[in-house]
Amino acid sequence: MVDIDAVLVKALQQLWLNNIPSKVSIFGWRLFLEKLPTRDALYRK
């Protein structure tokens, strides 16, 4: 069985090492960590 945290770490490393715009990297990072500023999350803040 594969450890989910290890898969997440590998995905995040690949995200930052690719030659893509930083705003895309930041969006992907927030998406993986479930930290996107949704309307519901912003309302709770």
Residue pairs with C-beta under 8 A, 6 or more apart in sequence:
8 32
11 32
12 29
12 32
15 25
15 28
15 29
15 32
16 25
16 29
18 25
27 36
30 36
30 37
